[in-house]
């Protein structure tokens, strides 16, 4: 039985290259998921904190107007 070292090496290199491409794609998608969750959470902060601050706009609150 004859072993062809070049064929074996090429097949293993091809499989390793395919695994590397999937690893890069998985890392990229994982990073994008982290960024998306981070932006989503900061969006909720903007809606929950900044929007109510913008609604006050320097006018006194209803309780303050009643007291004067």
KEKOLDREN-119999 format. One record per residue: residue in three letters; residue number from 1; y, x, z of N, C-alpha, C, CB in turn. Coordinates in nm, 3 decimals, always signed. Each point is the difference from the previous one (the first is absolute). Glycine has a CB too. Layout:
BEGIN
ATOM    aa     i      n_yy      n_xx      n_zz     ca_yy     ca_xx     ca_zz      c_yy      c_xx      c_zz     cb_yy     cb_xx     cb_zz
ATOM   ALA   NUM         Y         X         Z         Y         X         Z         Y         X         Z         Y         X         Z
...
end
This chain:
BEGIN
ATOM    aa     i      n_yy      n_xx      n_zz     ca_yy     ca_xx     ca_zz      c_yy      c_xx      c_zz     cb_yy     cb_xx     cb_zz
ATOM   UNK     1    -0.117    +0.085    +0.000    +0.117    -0.085    +0.000    +0.124    +0.089    +0.000    -0.124    -0.185    +0.122
ATOM   UNK     2    +0.214    +0.154    -0.212    +0.121    +0.080    -0.014    +0.117    -0.073    +0.064    -0.088    +0.104    -0.213
ATOM   UNK     3    +0.167    -0.029    +0.288    +0.119    -0.057    +0.064    +0.120    +0.044    -0.081    -0.107    +0.001    +0.230
ATOM   UNK     4    +0.194    -0.096    -0.259    +0.121    +0.030    -0.076    +0.118    +0.003    +0.097    -0.095    -0.108    -0.212
ATOM   UNK     5    +0.133    +0.227    +0.258    +0.105    +0.007    +0.102    +0.135    -0.052    -0.050    -0.119    +0.195    +0.097
ATOM   UNK     6    +0.148    -0.176    -0.223    +0.129    -0.047    -0.053    +0.008    -0.152    +0.001    +0.014    +0.205    -0.143
ATOM   UNK     7    -0.123    -0.271    +0.108    +0.000    -0.146    -0.002    +0.014    -0.054    +0.142    -0.144    +0.000    -0.207
ATOM   UNK     8    +0.071    +0.058    +0.300    +0.008    -0.045    +0.138    +0.140    +0.020    +0.056    -0.243    +0.053    +0.031
ATOM   UNK     9    +0.303    +0.061    -0.059    +0.133    +0.028    +0.049    +0.102    -0.097    -0.060    -0.063    +0.241    +0.029
ATOM   UNK    10    +0.052    -0.270    -0.157    +0.094    -0.091    -0.063    -0.012    -0.141    +0.055    -0.011    +0.140    -0.205
ATOM   UNK    11    -0.111    -0.186    +0.231    -0.019    -0.134    +0.055    +0.060    -0.007    +0.140    -0.210    -0.029    -0.137
ATOM   UNK    12    +0.185    +0.129    +0.220    +0.054    -0.002    +0.135    +0.152    +0.013    -0.002    -0.213    +0.099    +0.086
ATOM   UNK    13    +0.267    -0.022    -0.178    +0.146    +0.011    -0.010    +0.061    -0.131    -0.046    -0.021    +0.245    -0.051
ATOM   UNK    14    -0.049    -0.314    -0.040    +0.050    -0.129    -0.048    -0.002    -0.103    +0.113    -0.083    +0.054    -0.232
ATOM   UNK    15    -0.024    -0.055    +0.310    -0.008    -0.094    +0.112    +0.105    +0.032    +0.105    -0.245    -0.029    -0.042
ATOM   UNK    16    +0.269    +0.155    +0.066    +0.103    +0.040    +0.098    +0.138    -0.039    -0.050    -0.144    +0.191    +0.076
ATOM   UNK    17    +0.170    -0.175    -0.204    +0.130    -0.039    -0.055    +0.020    -0.151    +0.012    -0.008    +0.195    -0.159
ATOM   UNK    18    -0.099    -0.272    +0.134    +0.008    -0.145    +0.013    +0.028    -0.040    +0.145    -0.158    -0.026    -0.195
ATOM   UNK    19    +0.090    +0.090    +0.289    +0.025    -0.027    +0.142    +0.143    +0.036    +0.039    -0.241    +0.041    +0.049
ATOM   UNK    20    +0.292    +0.070    -0.103    +0.137    +0.041    +0.032    +0.101    -0.101    -0.052    -0.072    +0.239    -0.008
ATOM   UNK    21    +0.047    -0.294    -0.111    +0.091    -0.103    -0.054    +0.001    -0.123    +0.089    -0.040    +0.084    -0.232
ATOM   UNK    22    -0.078    -0.128    +0.278    -0.006    -0.116    +0.090    +0.067    +0.029    +0.132    -0.212    -0.071    -0.109
ATOM   UNK    23    +0.196    +0.194    +0.159    +0.063    +0.037    +0.127    +0.152    -0.002    -0.014    -0.200    +0.143    +0.059
ATOM   UNK    24    +0.251    -0.092    -0.169    +0.145    -0.002    -0.023    +0.049    -0.144    -0.012    -0.012    +0.224    -0.115
ATOM   UNK    25    -0.061    -0.308    +0.043    +0.039    -0.140    -0.014    -0.004    -0.072    +0.135    -0.087    +0.001    -0.235
ATOM   UNK    26    -0.016    +0.025    +0.314    -0.010    -0.062    +0.133    +0.115    +0.045    +0.090    -0.250    -0.010    -0.025
ATOM   UNK    27    +0.284    +0.137    +0.021    +0.112    +0.050    +0.080    +0.131    -0.062    -0.045    -0.123    +0.215    +0.037
ATOM   UNK    28    +0.141    -0.229    -0.166    +0.123    -0.059    -0.053    +0.012    -0.147    +0.041    -0.008    +0.159    -0.193
ATOM   UNK    29    -0.100    -0.234    +0.178    +0.003    -0.142    +0.039    +0.018    -0.015    +0.151    -0.146    -0.055    -0.196
ATOM   UNK    30    +0.086    +0.141    +0.273    +0.018    -0.004    +0.145    +0.145    +0.027    +0.039    -0.237    +0.073    +0.029
ATOM   UNK    31    +0.298    +0.023    -0.094    +0.141    +0.030    +0.027    +0.090    -0.114    -0.041    -0.049    +0.239    -0.032
ATOM   UNK    32    +0.020    -0.300    -0.081    +0.080    -0.115    -0.043    -0.015    -0.117    +0.096    -0.025    +0.074    -0.237
ATOM   UNK    33    -0.094    -0.094    +0.289    -0.022    -0.106    +0.098    +0.081    +0.025    +0.128    -0.230    -0.038    -0.093
ATOM   UNK    34    +0.232    +0.162    +0.138    +0.077    +0.034    +0.119    +0.149    -0.024    -0.023    -0.173    +0.170    +0.064
ATOM   UNK    35    +0.224    -0.130    -0.179    +0.141    -0.022    -0.031    +0.031    -0.149    -0.010    +0.008    +0.221    -0.121
ATOM   UNK    36    -0.097    -0.298    +0.061    +0.022    -0.144    -0.013    +0.006    -0.068    +0.137    -0.115    +0.004    -0.222
ATOM   UNK    37    +0.024    +0.034    +0.312    +0.000    -0.059    +0.134    +0.126    +0.042    +0.075    -0.252    +0.001    +0.005
ATOM   UNK    38    +0.292    +0.123    -0.019    +0.122    +0.050    +0.066    +0.123    -0.077    -0.049    -0.106    +0.228    +0.022
ATOM   UNK    39    +0.117    -0.247    -0.152    +0.114    -0.075    -0.055    -0.004    -0.146    +0.044    +0.006    +0.154    -0.197
ATOM   UNK    40    -0.125    -0.213    +0.202    -0.014    -0.138    +0.045    +0.047    -0.015    +0.144    -0.192    -0.031    -0.157
ATOM   UNK    41    +0.152    +0.123    +0.243    +0.042    -0.008    +0.140    +0.150    +0.019    +0.015    -0.224    +0.086    +0.068
ATOM   UNK    42    +0.282    +0.006    -0.142    +0.145    +0.018    +0.008    +0.073    -0.119    -0.059    -0.031    +0.247    -0.013
ATOM   UNK    43    -0.030    -0.314    -0.084    +0.059    -0.123    -0.053    +0.006    -0.108    +0.107    -0.085    +0.058    -0.227
ATOM   UNK    44    -0.021    -0.068    +0.308    +0.001    -0.097    +0.109    +0.106    +0.035    +0.104    -0.243    -0.044    -0.038
ATOM   UNK    45    +0.262    +0.173    +0.061    +0.106    +0.042    +0.093    +0.135    -0.041    -0.056    -0.140    +0.194    +0.080
ATOM   UNK    46    +0.159    -0.174    -0.208    +0.128    -0.038    -0.061    +0.023    -0.150    +0.008    -0.018    +0.196    -0.154
ATOM   UNK    47    -0.085    -0.274    +0.131    +0.014    -0.146    +0.006    +0.018    -0.046    +0.144    -0.140    -0.024    -0.206
ATOM   UNK    48    +0.068    +0.084    +0.298    +0.003    -0.046    +0.138    +0.117    +0.050    +0.082    -0.240    -0.012    -0.016
ATOM   UNK    49    +0.298    +0.126    -0.020    +0.107    +0.059    +0.080    +0.132    -0.002    -0.073    -0.168    +0.144    +0.112
ATOM   UNK    50    +0.169    -0.096    -0.233    +0.126    +0.014    -0.073    +0.053    -0.136    -0.044    -0.071    +0.227    -0.076
ATOM   UNK    51    -0.014    -0.315    +0.031    +0.046    -0.131    -0.046    +0.067    -0.080    +0.112    -0.184    +0.000    -0.169
ATOM   UNK    52    +0.128    -0.008    +0.290    +0.072    -0.071    +0.107    +0.133    +0.067    +0.036    -0.220    -0.076    +0.088
ATOM   UNK    53    +0.225    +0.206    -0.096    +0.127    +0.069    +0.028    +0.105    -0.036    -0.105    -0.125    +0.188    +0.110
ATOM   UNK    54    +0.083    -0.204    -0.233    +0.093    -0.038    -0.106    +0.048    -0.143    +0.013    -0.113    +0.163    -0.147
ATOM   UNK    55    +0.035    -0.247    +0.209    +0.040    -0.140    +0.014    +0.109    -0.020    +0.105    -0.229    -0.065    -0.068
ATOM   UNK    56    +0.239    +0.154    +0.166    +0.103    -0.017    +0.102    +0.138    +0.022    -0.059    -0.161    +0.075    +0.176
ATOM   UNK    57    +0.178    +0.024    -0.256    +0.123    +0.029    -0.077    +0.128    -0.016    +0.082    -0.121    -0.074    -0.202
ATOM   UNK    58    +0.118    +0.114    +0.326    +0.121    +0.003    +0.080    +0.044    -0.134    +0.057    +0.064    +0.188    -0.139
ATOM   UNK    59    -0.128    -0.297    +0.106    +0.037    -0.132    +0.057    -0.060    -0.011    +0.137    +0.012    -0.107    -0.228
ATOM   UNK    60    +0.055    +0.045    +0.322    -0.061    -0.019    +0.133    -0.115    -0.098    -0.007    +0.219    +0.048    +0.106
ATOM   UNK    61    -0.314    -0.028    -0.021    -0.117    -0.088    +0.005    +0.041    -0.136    +0.051    -0.151    +0.196    +0.038
ATOM   UNK    62    +0.066    -0.295    -0.058    +0.034    -0.138    +0.039    +0.024    -0.010    +0.150    -0.137    -0.087    -0.191
ATOM   UNK    63    +0.060    +0.157    +0.273    +0.017    -0.005    +0.144    +0.135    +0.059    +0.041    -0.248    +0.015    +0.028
ATOM   UNK    64    +0.290    +0.088    -0.098    +0.129    +0.061    +0.032    +0.115    -0.092    -0.040    -0.101    +0.229    -0.030
ATOM   UNK    65    +0.088    -0.303    -0.079    +0.107    -0.091    -0.044    +0.013    -0.117    +0.096    -0.040    +0.066    -0.239
ATOM   UNK    66    -0.070    -0.113    +0.294    +0.005    -0.115    +0.091    +0.070    +0.040    +0.130    -0.213    -0.092    -0.100
ATOM   UNK    67    +0.192    +0.213    +0.147    +0.057    +0.043    +0.125    +0.152    +0.019    -0.004    -0.216    +0.107    +0.045
ATOM   UNK    68    +0.275    -0.090    -0.161    +0.145    +0.024    -0.007    +0.078    -0.124    -0.031    -0.048    +0.226    -0.073
end
